[in-house]
Amino acid sequence: MKSGTSIEADGAKILIVTDPMCSWCWGMTPEVDRARAVLPEAFDLLLGGINVHGTQPIGEFGRSHLMGIWREVQATTGQAFGFKLPTPLIYNSTLPCIAVQAVRKVLGVPPFDYLHRLQERFFVEGVDINDLETLAATAQECGVDREAFLQAAGSEKVRAAVRFQMNTSRDFGTNALPSVLAEWGGERRLLAGGYLNAEALLEFAKQAAGD
């Protein structure tokens, strides 16, 4: 990329590898939003997936373990948590990820607002986001037509896109979420793994643009 070329002009992107049920991703959400407010076209997201083969509700040990992680995230980031979990809870983010991709398909833009609202519902409000009706209602809340959302969520093309994103993200060693990738000219590279503030995200964006 030429020095001084803008993100918008050359198509460079910073990809946030994230997930609706990832507590550290929720912890980084305010920083992502701050960075996007400065360079809204610079950022996109890639869905990582959490416990995607889980089929059974988690038990008391699992619930206690999650609460411990949430306390650590809150202490580190200052992000809000309600410290309550729905009962029962199948800790598998496949369906919420499908919902995020469905919103992308309907709206045609990176679905950060919907993703962040789902995270708020889960981590603060204690709502079960592994439920299609809840996901559809939340999509409506974010300005997405309900029927269009449901049609997209049931699409094999959308589901295949989610599987592809999950597999692709792991190719970059991003099993620990969140992670940050640079994408330009059809190529991607891992920039960082773990929590970053807005300043670091913007610095990566400027580097990707060649500034």
Secondary structure as GFF3:
##gff-version 3
##sequence-region A 1 211
A	DSSP	alpha_helix	7	10	.	.	.	ID=ss1
A	DSSP	beta_strand	13	18	.	.	.	ID=ss2
A	DSSP	alpha_helix	23	38	.	.	.	ID=ss3
A	DSSP	three_ten_helix	40	42	.	.	.	ID=ss4
A	DSSP	beta_strand	43	47	.	.	.	ID=ss5
A	DSSP	alpha_helix	60	77	.	.	.	ID=ss6
A	DSSP	alpha_helix	94	107	.	.	.	ID=ss7
A	DSSP	alpha_helix	112	123	.	.	.	ID=ss8
A	DSSP	alpha_helix	132	141	.	.	.	ID=ss9
A	DSSP	alpha_helix	146	153	.	.	.	ID=ss10
A	DSSP	alpha_helix	156	171	.	.	.	ID=ss11
A	DSSP	beta_strand	179	184	.	.	.	ID=ss12
A	DSSP	beta_strand	187	193	.	.	.	ID=ss13
A	DSSP	alpha_helix	198	209	.	.	.	ID=ss14
###
